[in-house]
Amino acid sequence: MNTPSPRSRRLAERIHVVIAEMLERRVKDPRLGFVTVTSVRVTNDLRDATVYYTVLGDDQQCADSAVALESAKGLMRSEVGRQTGVKFTPTLSFVADTVPSSARRIDDLLRQAREADERVQHQAAQAAFAGDTSPYRDGETTTSAEKDDDHESEIG
């Protein structure tokens, strides 16, 4: 992936501010939920801008907000062009940011793993041997040299 140029980064930051202000003050669509612009990425040729956003709410509110953003795209693009003064106003694409939901999912999985580890540790602390502590010793103490002698006498 190409690294963004300094100019595209500056334009992305400005677009971020313009769109966030518009969502807060000018876009009055009732379908629009509590939307937060998380980041904006602009291509190096300054022709396309991808706006990443999150919505506080359930799946229906996310879907309604996506429709509202698409319908307000033209208004936001003209305001971006007016406030940035670039020769060609970039096209806007709105993409739901999945990072927060992925982070929540990872946190849930880590919590489940931690709880499972705690259960295993608790069971291990309460565990006892099923039989003798040393089932392979029969009470006799023989050295390995004696065992080798016994083995040779059985062969010979």
C-alpha positions in Angstrom: 0.0 0.0 0.0 1.3 3.4 -0.9 2.2 5.8 2.0 0.2 8.9 1.9 1.9 12.1 0.7 2.1 15.1 3.1 -0.4 16.9 0.9 -2.9 14.1 1.0 -2.5 13.8 4.8 -3.2 17.5 5.2 -6.3 17.3 2.9 -7.5 14.2 4.8 -7.3 16.1 8.1 -9.2 19.0 6.7 -11.9 16.8 5.2 -12.2 15.0 8.6 -12.9 18.4 10.3 -15.3 19.6 7.6 -17.4 16.4 7.6 -17.5 16.1 11.4 -18.7 19.7 11.7 -21.3 19.1 8.9 -22.6 16.0 10.6 -22.9 17.9 13.9 -24.5 21.1 12.6 -25.9 20.9 9.0 -27.0 17.4 8.2 -30.5 17.1 9.8 -31.5 13.7 8.5 -33.6 11.8 11.1 -32.1 8.5 10.0 -28.6 9.7 11.0 -27.7 8.3 14.4 -24.8 9.2 16.6 -22.0 9.1 14.0 -18.4 9.6 14.7 -15.8 10.1 11.9 -12.8 8.0 12.9 -10.5 8.7 10.1 -10.2 9.9 6.5 -7.9 8.6 3.8 -7.2 10.5 0.6 -5.4 9.0 -2.4 -2.1 10.5 -3.4 -3.7 12.0 -6.5 -6.2 13.8 -4.3 -9.1 12.4 -6.3 -10.8 10.1 -3.8 -11.4 10.3 -0.1 -12.6 7.4 2.1 -14.3 8.5 5.3 -14.4 5.9 8.0 -17.1 6.2 10.7 -18.7 4.4 13.6 -22.3 4.6 14.8 -23.3 4.2 18.4 -26.3 1.8 18.3 -27.6 -1.4 16.9 -27.4 -2.8 13.4 -30.6 -1.0 12.3 -29.2 2.3 13.4 -25.9 1.6 11.5 -27.8 0.7 8.3 -30.0 3.9 8.6 -27.0 6.0 9.2 -25.3 4.6 6.1 -28.3 5.5 4.0 -28.4 9.0 5.5 -24.7 9.5 4.8 -25.1 8.4 1.2 -28.0 10.8 0.7 -26.0 13.7 2.2 -22.8 12.9 0.2 -23.3 15.6 -2.4 -23.9 18.3 0.1 -20.8 17.3 2.1 -18.7 17.0 -1.1 -19.6 20.6 -2.2 -18.8 21.9 1.3 -15.5 20.1 1.3 -14.7 21.7 -2.1 -15.7 25.1 -0.8 -13.7 24.9 2.4 -10.6 23.2 1.0 -10.2 25.2 -2.2 -8.6 22.3 -4.1 -8.8 22.3 -7.9 -10.7 19.0 -8.0 -12.9 18.1 -5.1 -12.3 14.5 -4.1 -15.2 12.0 -4.4 -16.4 10.8 -0.9 -16.9 7.2 0.0 -18.3 6.3 3.5 -17.1 3.1 5.0 -18.3 1.8 8.4 -15.2 1.4 10.6 -15.0 -2.2 12.0 -12.0 -1.6 14.3 -14.1 -0.8 17.4 -16.3 -3.9 17.0 -13.3 -6.1 16.3 -11.5 -4.7 19.4 -14.6 -5.5 21.5 -14.7 -9.1 20.0 -11.0 -9.5 20.9 -11.6 -8.2 24.4 -14.4 -10.7 24.9 -12.3 -13.6 23.6 -9.4 -12.6 25.9 -11.9 -12.4 28.9 -13.2 -15.8 28.1 -9.7 -17.2 27.9 -8.7 -15.6 31.2 -11.8 -17.1 32.9 -11.0 -20.6 31.4 -7.5 -20.3 32.7 -8.7 -19.4 36.2 -11.1 -22.5 36.2 -8.2 -24.8 35.1 -5.9 -23.3 37.8 -8.6 -23.8 40.4 -9.2 -27.4 39.3 -5.4 -28.1 39.4 -5.1 -26.7 42.9 -7.9 -29.0 44.1 -6.5 -32.1 42.2 -5.0 -35.2 43.8 -3.1 -38.2 42.3 -5.5 -41.0 41.2 -3.2 -43.7 42.6 0.2 -43.8 44.2 2.3 -40.8 43.9 5.0 -42.8 42.1 3.3 -45.8 40.4 6.5 -47.0 38.7 8.4 -47.8 41.9 7.8 -51.1 43.6 9.6 -50.3 46.9 12.9 -51.9 45.9 15.8 -49.7 45.1 18.0 -51.1 42.4 20.7 -49.3 40.6 20.9 -49.1 36.8 24.1 -51.3 36.9 22.2 -54.0 38.7 19.4 -53.8 36.2 21.9 -54.2 33.4 23.4 -57.2 35.1 20.0 -58.8 35.4 19.2 -58.1 31.8 22.5 -59.7 30.7 21.9 -62.8 32.7 18.5 -63.3 31.2 20.0 -63.0 27.7 23.1 -65.2 28.3 
